[in-house]
């Protein structure tokens, strides 16, 4: 081997060892950094001797990466849905919840029984009036809380769309950075891309073409391109207020658009799963379904208590105010039995429309009211089944149904989270930094550096001796 080849070989070895040491140190320093994948450097032989670095490669998890994006998407969507179902269930309340609708009607039921025992008692009449108000106010409160859930979902959609647009612009800029020649340099374009892609994938079901560190193309599951050389623009118009009669189907609430084309979840080419689709589900499906059940229960109560009247035109013990919103938001105690509204307490015993108190000790229409409340009736719009229930049992059936839905939602959330965690562990296993291995390689690099330095020193000494003769 000539001196030229010897020096070339040794110098390239020193250069390669320096690059490898820098890269291994970079890997070790980022071992605990989120989204980081280890780097490897590639070399090719050169003439007259030695090697040359051709590039730095980021280890890729392959198909498991796309599976992780999908799993995270499902986990995020199921978590949002589960939280909403739990909120609905907790709002309605279990039979044991003293603030729930069931417990409120139990107090009404007991007050009705007490008044039947002492129908002439002013205190018992007042207690029934108070319990009746409580039932009506609880219905209104539940509807108010339900619409608040819808409004928050609508606002969350707006905030999420803004964050996604920012992420798409950032990805577009990273794509431009990835297209620029970098040579043998250590950069973090891939990590920044992956962090943004993970953020978007939680919200929208997406597919990614290309490897992190390269220019990426991102599309929705419906085929709409979100990022390539340019970034798409998502648009959504949040509402300022919401009520049960306002719906997306009627055009009252905004859908979501990309570059002017609608991709609202539920459309043929709309968004699939994910947290964003789950927020639309809360606003347009889950909560409206719940309020429909509340409305049916309120309407059934009004119909049952209509027997407590001398004339249908006067209404029963409970009535519905005029308006276009749901029945649960409009249910009230009939003003004719409420002294605060110009009514008379004795009508709680003798019925709406009674002009004078009935016989002392008589129970008036209380027995008729009791029979109507206890009569089995099928209200599938409230219970979601064809069985017949007394009114108290109807509320119990609604509570059971809401609880079952919440439990089912929690089960789906937990299973989705477990799958996402498993895939995340697998991806990390494939790409994460093994510090023990990196340190071992660093020791080998140190030895290689020393060996190449020694070769140069020996060759230099030999050359000096030759030149001295």
C-alpha positions as CSV (number, residue, x, y, z in Angstrom):
1,X,0.0,0.0,0.0
2,X,1.4,3.4,-0.9
3,X,1.9,6.2,1.6
4,X,-0.9,8.1,-0.2
5,X,-3.4,5.3,0.2
6,X,-2.3,4.8,3.8
7,X,-2.8,8.4,4.7
8,X,-6.1,8.6,2.8
9,X,-7.4,5.5,4.5
10,X,-6.4,6.6,8.0
11,X,-7.7,10.2,7.5
12,X,-11.1,9.0,6.2
13,X,-11.2,6.6,9.2
14,X,-10.6,9.6,11.6
15,X,-13.3,11.5,9.8
16,X,-15.7,8.6,9.9
17,X,-15.0,8.0,13.6
18,X,-15.6,11.7,14.4
19,X,-18.9,11.6,12.6
20,X,-20.0,8.4,14.3
21,X,-19.0,9.7,17.7
22,X,-21.0,12.9,17.1
23,X,-24.0,10.8,16.0
24,X,-23.8,8.4,18.9
25,X,-23.6,11.2,21.3
26,X,-26.6,12.8,19.7
27,X,-28.5,9.6,20.1
28,X,-27.6,9.2,23.7
29,X,-28.4,12.8,24.5
30,X,-31.9,12.4,23.1
31,X,-32.6,8.9,24.6
32,X,-35.4,10.4,26.7
33,X,-36.7,12.9,24.2
34,X,-40.3,12.2,23.1
35,X,-40.8,11.1,19.5
36,X,-37.0,10.6,19.0
37,X,-35.7,7.8,16.9
38,X,-32.1,6.8,16.8
39,X,-29.9,7.7,13.8
40,X,-27.5,5.6,11.8
41,X,-24.8,6.8,9.4
42,X,-24.0,5.1,6.0
43,X,-20.5,4.9,4.5
44,X,-19.2,3.8,1.1
45,X,-15.6,2.9,0.1
46,X,-13.6,5.5,-1.9
47,X,-10.4,5.4,-4.0
48,X,-7.5,5.2,-3.3
49,X,-8.7,4.0,0.2
50,X,-11.0,4.7,3.1
51,X,-14.7,5.5,3.3
52,X,-17.0,8.4,2.8
53,X,-20.2,9.2,4.7
54,X,-23.2,9.3,2.3
55,X,-26.0,10.2,4.7
56,X,-27.7,9.9,8.1
57,X,-30.7,7.7,8.4
58,X,-33.5,7.9,10.9
59,X,-34.7,4.5,12.0
60,X,-38.3,4.0,10.9
61,X,-41.0,1.8,12.6
62,X,-42.5,0.9,9.2
63,X,-46.2,-0.2,9.2
64,X,-46.4,0.0,12.9
65,X,-46.2,3.8,12.7
66,X,-49.3,4.0,10.6
67,X,-51.1,1.5,12.9
68,X,-50.1,3.7,15.9
69,X,-51.6,6.8,14.2
70,X,-54.9,4.9,13.6
71,X,-54.9,3.5,17.2
72,X,-54.3,6.9,18.7
73,X,-57.1,8.3,16.5
74,X,-59.5,5.7,17.8
75,X,-58.4,6.1,21.4
76,X,-58.8,9.9,21.3
77,X,-62.3,9.7,19.7
78,X,-63.5,7.0,22.2
79,X,-62.1,9.0,25.1
80,X,-64.1,12.1,24.1
81,X,-67.2,10.0,23.6
82,X,-66.8,8.2,26.9
83,X,-66.4,11.6,28.8
84,X,-69.6,12.9,27.2
85,X,-71.6,9.8,28.1
86,X,-70.3,9.9,31.6
87,X,-71.2,13.6,31.9
88,X,-74.7,12.8,30.6
89,X,-75.1,9.9,33.0
90,X,-73.9,11.9,36.0
91,X,-76.1,14.8,35.0
92,X,-79.3,12.8,34.9
93,X,-78.3,11.0,38.1
94,X,-78.7,7.5,39.4
95,X,-81.6,6.6,41.7
96,X,-79.2,7.0,44.6
97,X,-78.3,10.6,43.6
98,X,-80.3,13.0,45.7
99,X,-79.9,15.7,43.1
100,X,-81.0,13.6,40.1
101,X,-84.4,13.5,38.4
102,X,-85.3,10.1,39.8
103,X,-84.7,11.3,43.4
104,X,-86.6,14.5,42.6
105,X,-89.6,12.5,41.4
106,X,-89.4,10.2,44.5
107,X,-89.8,13.3,46.7
108,X,-92.8,14.3,44.6
109,X,-94.2,10.8,44.9
110,X,-93.8,10.9,48.7
111,X,-95.4,14.3,48.9
112,X,-98.4,13.1,46.9
113,X,-98.8,10.1,49.2
114,X,-98.6,12.4,52.3
115,X,-101.2,14.8,50.9
116,X,-103.6,11.9,50.2
117,X,-103.3,10.9,53.9
118,X,-104.1,14.5,55.1
119,X,-105.7,16.2,52.1
120,X,-106.8,19.2,54.2
121,X,-103.3,19.9,55.4
122,X,-101.9,23.2,54.1
123,X,-98.4,22.0,55.0
124,X,-98.8,18.9,52.9
125,X,-100.2,20.9,50.0
126,X,-97.2,23.3,50.2
127,X,-94.9,20.3,50.3
128,X,-96.4,18.8,47.1
129,X,-96.2,22.2,45.4
130,X,-92.5,22.5,46.3
131,X,-91.8,18.9,45.1
132,X,-93.7,19.7,41.8
133,X,-91.6,22.8,41.3
134,X,-88.4,20.7,42.0
135,X,-89.3,18.1,39.3
136,X,-90.0,20.8,36.7
137,X,-86.9,22.8,37.6
138,X,-84.8,19.6,37.4
139,X,-86.0,18.9,33.9
140,X,-85.1,22.4,32.8
141,X,-81.7,22.2,34.5
142,X,-80.9,18.9,32.7
143,X,-81.8,20.4,29.4
144,X,-79.6,23.4,30.2
145,X,-76.7,21.2,31.1
146,X,-77.2,19.2,27.9
147,X,-77.2,22.2,25.7
148,X,-74.0,23.4,27.5
149,X,-72.3,20.2,26.5
150,X,-73.3,20.8,22.9
151,X,-72.1,24.4,23.0
152,X,-68.8,23.3,24.5
153,X,-68.4,20.7,21.8
154,X,-69.1,23.3,19.1
155,X,-66.5,25.7,20.6
156,X,-64.0,22.8,21.0
157,X,-64.4,22.1,17.3
158,X,-63.6,25.7,16.5
159,X,-60.4,25.7,18.6
160,X,-59.3,22.3,17.2
161,X,-59.7,23.5,13.6
162,X,-57.5,26.5,14.4
163,X,-54.8,24.2,15.9
164,X,-55.0,21.8,12.9
165,X,-54.6,24.7,10.5
166,X,-51.5,25.9,12.4
167,X,-50.1,22.3,12.4
168,X,-50.7,22.0,8.6
169,X,-48.8,25.2,7.9
170,X,-45.9,24.1,10.1
171,X,-45.8,20.7,8.3
172,X,-45.7,22.5,4.9
173,X,-42.7,24.5,6.1
174,X,-41.0,21.4,7.4
175,X,-41.7,19.7,4.0
176,X,-39.8,22.6,2.4
177,X,-37.0,22.2,4.8
178,X,-36.8,18.5,4.2
179,X,-36.5,19.1,0.4
180,X,-33.3,21.1,0.8
181,X,-30.0,19.2,0.4
182,X,-28.6,18.6,3.9
183,X,-25.6,16.4,3.2
184,X,-24.3,14.6,6.3
185,X,-25.9,16.7,9.0
186,X,-27.9,15.9,12.1
187,X,-31.3,17.6,12.2
188,X,-34.6,17.2,13.9
189,X,-37.0,17.7,11.0
190,X,-38.4,14.2,11.4
191,X,-39.1,14.6,15.1
192,X,-40.9,17.9,14.5
193,X,-42.9,16.3,11.7
194,X,-43.9,13.4,13.8
195,X,-45.0,15.5,16.7
196,X,-47.3,17.5,14.4
197,X,-48.6,14.4,12.7
198,X,-49.4,12.8,16.0
199,X,-51.3,15.9,17.1
200,X,-53.4,15.9,13.9
201,X,-54.0,12.1,13.9
202,X,-55.6,12.4,17.3
203,X,-58.2,14.7,15.8
204,X,-58.5,13.4,12.2
205,X,-58.1,9.9,10.7
206,X,-55.2,10.5,8.3
207,X,-52.8,8.5,6.1
208,X,-49.2,9.6,5.7
209,X,-47.2,9.1,2.5
210,X,-43.4,9.3,3.0
211,X,-41.0,8.8,5.8
212,X,-40.4,11.3,8.6
213,X,-37.5,13.5,7.7
214,X,-38.7,13.6,4.0
215,X,-41.4,15.7,2.4
216,X,-44.7,14.2,3.6
217,X,-48.1,14.0,1.9
218,X,-51.0,13.8,4.3
219,X,-54.6,13.0,3.4
220,X,-57.8,12.4,5.2
221,X,-59.4,8.9,5.1
222,X,-61.8,10.4,2.6
223,X,-59.0,11.2,0.3
224,X,-58.7,15.0,0.8
225,X,-55.1,16.2,0.7
226,X,-54.2,18.2,3.8
227,X,-50.5,18.7,3.2
228,X,-48.1,18.4,0.3
229,X,-46.3,21.3,-1.3
230,X,-49.2,23.4,0.1
231,X,-51.3,23.3,3.3
232,X,-55.0,22.9,3.0
233,X,-57.2,25.3,5.1
234,X,-60.0,23.9,7.3
235,X,-62.9,26.2,8.1
236,X,-65.6,26.1,10.7
237,X,-67.9,28.7,12.1
238,X,-68.7,28.3,15.9
239,X,-72.1,29.3,17.1
240,X,-72.6,31.9,19.8
241,X,-75.4,30.0,21.6
242,X,-77.3,26.8,21.2
243,X,-80.7,25.3,22.0
244,X,-82.2,21.9,21.5
245,X,-84.1,23.1,18.4
246,X,-80.9,24.2,16.6
247,X,-79.4,21.4,14.5
248,X,-76.7,20.8,11.9
249,X,-79.2,19.1,9.6
250,X,-81.4,22.2,9.5
251,X,-78.4,24.4,8.7
252,X,-78.4,26.1,12.1
253,X,-74.9,24.8,13.0
254,X,-71.7,24.8,11.0
255,X,-70.1,21.8,9.3
256,X,-66.4,21.6,8.6
257,X,-64.8,22.4,5.2
258,X,-61.4,21.9,3.6
259,X,-60.6,24.3,0.8
260,X,-64.3,24.9,0.5
261,X,-65.4,21.2,0.3
262,X,-67.4,19.9,3.2
263,X,-65.9,17.0,5.2
264,X,-68.3,17.0,8.1
265,X,-68.3,13.7,9.9
266,X,-71.2,11.5,8.7
267,X,-71.0,12.6,5.0
268,X,-69.9,10.1,2.4
269,X,-66.4,11.7,2.2
270,X,-66.4,13.2,5.7
271,X,-64.1,12.8,8.5
272,X,-63.8,9.3,10.0
273,X,-63.0,8.7,13.7
274,X,-61.0,10.8,16.0
275,X,-61.5,13.4,18.7
276,X,-62.9,16.0,16.2
277,X,-65.5,13.6,14.8
278,X,-66.4,12.7,18.4
279,X,-67.1,16.4,19.2
280,X,-69.4,16.5,16.2
281,X,-71.1,13.3,17.5
282,X,-71.6,15.0,20.9
283,X,-73.1,18.1,19.3
284,X,-75.2,16.4,16.7
285,X,-76.0,12.9,17.9
286,X,-75.2,11.9,21.5
287,X,-76.7,15.0,23.3
288,X,-79.7,15.4,21.0
289,X,-80.5,11.7,21.5
290,X,-80.4,12.3,25.3
291,X,-82.5,15.5,25.1
292,X,-85.1,13.6,23.0
293,X,-85.3,11.1,25.9
294,X,-85.7,14.0,28.4
295,X,-88.4,15.6,26.2
296,X,-90.3,12.3,25.9
297,X,-90.2,11.9,29.7
298,X,-91.3,15.4,30.3
299,X,-94.1,15.0,27.8
300,X,-95.3,11.8,29.4
301,X,-95.4,13.5,32.8
302,X,-97.6,16.3,31.4
303,X,-99.9,13.8,29.7
304,X,-100.2,11.6,32.9
305,X,-101.0,14.6,35.1
306,X,-103.5,16.0,32.6
307,X,-106.2,14.0,34.5
308,X,-105.7,16.5,37.3
309,X,-107.9,19.0,35.5
310,X,-111.6,19.8,35.0
311,X,-110.9,20.9,31.4
312,X,-108.1,20.0,28.9
313,X,-107.8,23.7,28.1
314,X,-106.7,24.5,31.6
315,X,-103.8,22.0,31.4
316,X,-102.9,19.5,34.1
317,X,-100.6,19.7,37.2
318,X,-97.7,20.1,34.8
319,X,-97.9,22.1,31.6
320,X,-95.6,23.1,28.7
321,X,-94.8,26.7,28.0
322,X,-95.1,27.9,24.5
323,X,-92.0,27.9,22.4
324,X,-90.0,25.9,19.8
325,X,-87.4,24.4,22.2
326,X,-87.7,20.9,23.7
327,X,-90.4,19.9,26.2
328,X,-87.9,19.4,29.0
329,X,-86.9,23.0,28.8
330,X,-90.6,24.2,28.8
331,X,-92.2,22.1,31.5
332,X,-93.7,24.1,34.4
333,X,-96.1,23.7,37.3
334,X,-99.6,24.9,36.4
335,X,-99.9,28.5,37.6
336,X,-103.4,27.8,38.9
337,X,-102.1,25.7,41.8
338,X,-99.3,28.1,42.7
339,X,-100.2,31.1,45.0
340,X,-97.0,32.8,43.9
341,X,-98.5,32.9,40.4
342,X,-102.0,33.9,41.5
343,X,-103.2,30.3,42.0
344,X,-104.8,28.4,44.9
345,X,-103.2,25.7,47.0
346,X,-106.5,23.8,47.4
347,X,-106.4,23.0,43.7
348,X,-103.5,20.6,44.5
349,X,-106.2,18.5,46.1
350,X,-109.3,19.3,44.1
351,X,-107.8,19.7,40.7
352,X,-106.9,22.4,38.3
353,X,-109.9,24.5,37.5
354,X,-111.7,23.9,40.9
355,X,-113.3,27.2,41.9
356,X,-113.9,26.4,45.5
357,X,-112.3,24.0,48.0
358,X,-113.9,20.5,48.1
359,X,-115.2,18.7,51.1
360,X,-112.9,18.8,54.2
361,X,-111.0,15.6,54.4
362,X,-111.8,14.6,50.8
363,X,-108.9,13.7,48.5
364,X,-110.4,15.3,45.4
365,X,-108.5,14.2,42.3
366,X,-105.4,13.0,44.2
367,X,-106.5,9.3,43.8
368,X,-107.0,9.8,40.1
369,X,-103.6,11.5,39.8
370,X,-102.0,8.6,41.8
371,X,-103.5,6.0,39.4
372,X,-102.3,7.9,36.3
373,X,-98.7,8.2,37.6
374,X,-98.6,4.5,38.5
375,X,-100.3,3.3,35.3
376,X,-98.0,1.2,33.1
377,X,-97.3,3.1,29.8
378,X,-94.9,2.4,27.0
379,X,-92.8,5.4,26.1
380,X,-90.1,4.1,23.8
381,X,-88.8,7.6,22.9
382,X,-87.7,7.8,26.6
383,X,-86.8,4.3,27.5
384,X,-85.7,3.0,24.0
385,X,-87.7,-0.1,24.5
386,X,-91.4,-1.2,24.1
387,X,-92.0,-2.2,27.7
388,X,-94.6,-0.4,29.8
389,X,-93.6,1.4,33.1
390,X,-95.1,3.4,35.8
391,X,-93.6,6.9,35.7
392,X,-91.1,6.3,38.5
393,X,-90.0,3.1,36.8
394,X,-89.8,4.9,33.5
395,X,-87.2,7.3,35.0
396,X,-85.4,4.3,36.4
397,X,-85.3,2.7,33.0
398,X,-83.9,5.9,31.5
399,X,-81.3,6.1,34.2
400,X,-80.3,2.4,33.6
401,X,-80.0,3.0,29.9
402,X,-77.8,6.0,30.3
403,X,-75.6,4.1,32.8
404,X,-75.3,1.2,30.5
405,X,-74.2,3.5,27.6
406,X,-71.6,5.2,29.9
407,X,-70.2,1.8,30.9
408,X,-70.0,0.7,27.3
409,X,-68.3,3.9,26.3
410,X,-65.8,3.4,29.2
411,X,-65.1,-0.1,28.0
412,X,-64.4,1.0,24.4
413,X,-62.2,3.8,25.7
414,X,-60.1,1.5,27.9
415,X,-59.7,-1.1,25.1
416,X,-58.7,1.6,22.6
417,X,-56.3,3.1,25.0
418,X,-54.7,-0.3,25.7
419,X,-54.3,-1.0,22.0
420,X,-52.7,2.4,21.4
421,X,-50.4,1.9,24.4
422,X,-49.3,-1.5,23.0
423,X,-48.5,-0.1,19.6
424,X,-46.7,2.9,21.1
425,X,-44.5,0.4,23.1
426,X,-43.8,-1.5,19.9
427,X,-42.9,1.6,17.9
428,X,-40.6,2.7,20.7
429,X,-39.0,-0.7,20.9
430,X,-38.1,-0.5,17.2
431,X,-36.8,3.0,17.0
432,X,-35.7,4.1,20.5
433,X,-32.2,4.5,21.6
434,X,-30.5,1.7,23.5
435,X,-28.0,3.6,25.6
436,X,-26.0,0.5,26.5
437,X,-25.5,-0.3,22.8
438,X,-24.7,3.2,21.9
439,X,-22.1,3.5,24.6
440,X,-20.5,0.2,23.5
441,X,-20.4,1.5,19.9
442,X,-18.8,4.7,21.3
443,X,-16.0,2.7,22.8
444,X,-15.4,1.0,19.5
445,X,-15.4,4.3,17.8
446,X,-12.8,5.5,20.3
447,X,-10.6,2.5,19.6
448,X,-11.0,3.0,15.8
449,X,-10.1,6.7,16.1
450,X,-7.0,5.8,18.2
451,X,-6.0,3.1,15.7
452,X,-6.3,5.4,12.7
453,X,-4.4,8.1,14.5
454,X,-1.6,5.6,15.3
455,X,-1.5,4.5,11.6
456,X,-0.9,8.2,10.6
457,X,1.7,8.6,13.3
458,X,3.6,5.4,12.2
459,X,3.4,6.4,8.5
460,X,4.6,9.9,9.3
461,X,7.6,8.4,11.3
462,X,8.5,6.1,8.4
463,X,8.2,8.9,5.9
464,X,10.5,11.1,8.1
465,X,13.1,8.3,8.3
466,X,13.1,7.8,4.5
467,X,13.5,11.5,3.9
468,X,16.5,11.6,6.3
469,X,18.6,9.3,4.1
